Amino acid sequence: HILAALIEKVPRDLPIYARSVMTIIDTVLRSNDINMVEESIVTFEMFCQYQDIAAIAADQGLAHQYREVVRTYTSLADPEFTSNSNSNFSPQMAIRWRNAGLQAIRAVVSSETLTTDGGISLKLCLPVVLKNLYSDDEDLLTTLKSKLTEPDPNERERPKPRRMSVNTVHTVDTAEGDPELAAQSAVEADRKAELGARVLALRCLEQTIVSGSNRGQIRTAVTVVLQFISSKGFPRSEKHVQINEGKSGNWATSLIELIANWCPMQVRFIILITAMEILHDTSPKEDALESSFTILSVVDWLLSSSVNMIGLSVMDILSGLMHYASDIISPPERTGSAESEKKSNRQTDTVVQICPRRQDLLTLLEQCIGDLATHMYYRD
C-alpha cells in the first residue's frame, strides 16, 4: 500500500525509483506466499498505469526487470502452475494463484507499454490467457461472454482511500463474503470460482484486442491466437458436419469470431491475412496437414460468417488459397529446382495419388473459395 500510494502521489518521479519497485515485487513473488502476492497486485497495477514508456525503453536493465516480473506473474496464471512451497495445494488455493496472475496480466495488457515493446509482453501473456479459456465445450465462450456485462468482482476501488491507518482495514478474517456462495456445496463453489477465473481471462483477452491502437499489436495478438489454435487441433469429422450443416462451430471458431467482433472494423481483415501467412508457412507434409486443416477451418468460418471485413483484398486471399491448393496436389518429390521441374514435365501422364487427408483439405479449400465469393460484404 505504501508503494502504491507513492506511485499514485508522485507518478512523475516513478522513473527514479522504478527499479526499486520492480526489485520489491520480484522479491515478493519469490516468497511463494499467496497473501503477499495478492497484495502486490495493487502496486503492480499502479506501476503499469503510471510507468514512463520512454524510461523503460531507454533503460535496458529496467526493461529486463519488468519482463521477468511479467513472466513470473504469467506463470502463476498458468492452470498447470504448482507452487514451490506446496505442490499439493487445494483447488481453492490454486484458483487464488491463477486469479493473482490473471489480474497482473490484465494490468499488463491495459498499459501503454504493450504497444512499444515489440510484442514481447503479448507473447508472454496471451498463451497463458488462452490456456485458461481453452475447453472442449464449444458453448463455454458464449457463457463467458454473457458474463462480461456483469460487474467485475476483481475491479478494485479507484481511487483508493488515503491514510489507510485511520480507517478500518479488512483482514482475511473480516473480509466480506458471498452469502450465496457460502450456501453452496464445495463442488459448486469450486465450479463458480473456476468460471470466475475464466471470465477474468476473457476480460484480459478483450482488453488486448479492444485496446489495440495499431495494426502491429492486432497482428501479433492474432498470430499468437492462431498458433495456439493450430497446436490444439479439432476433430475433423465434427468440423465437416458443422461446416456443411451450418451448426454453431467449435471452440476455435467461436474464439476467432469473438476476436473479430472485438476488432475495429477497419482492421478485421488482418485476421484473415495473418491466417493465410501462417498457412503458407506450414509445409504441406503429412504431419502438418491437421494444423493446416484447423487454420483453414477458421478461415472458412470467418468467410461464411456475418463479420464485415472492410479493406479485405479478395484477390490476395483467392491467390493464397489457389497457391496452397497447388501445393497440396503437387507430387512429394517436387522441390522447385530446375531438375525436378524437367522431371515433372516428363511425367505429365503420371497420375498423382492424393491421400484422404489431402482430399479433405482440397474440399475445405473449395468451401473457402466459395464462401469468399459469397461473403456478405463482397458478394455483389
Secondary structure, DSSP 8 states (H G I E B T S, - for coil): -HHHHHHHH-GGGHHHHHHHHHHHHHHHHTTT-HHHHHHHHHHHHHHHHH--HHHHHH-HHHHHHHHHHHHHHHHHHSTT---SS-TT--HHHHHHHHHHHHHHHHHHHTSGGGGTSTTHHHHHHHHHHHHHH--S-TTHHHHHHHHTTS--TT---SS--S-GGGS----TTTS---HHHHTS-HHHHHHHHHHHHHHHHHHHHHHHHHT--SHHHHHHHHHHHHHHHHHH---HHHHHHHHHHT----HHHHHHHHHHHHS-GGGTHHHHHHHHHHHHHS---GGGHHHHHHHHHHHHHHHTSS---TT--HHHHHHHHHHHHHHHHS-TT--S-HHHHHHHHHTTTS-----HHHHHHHHHHHHHHHHHHT-TTT--
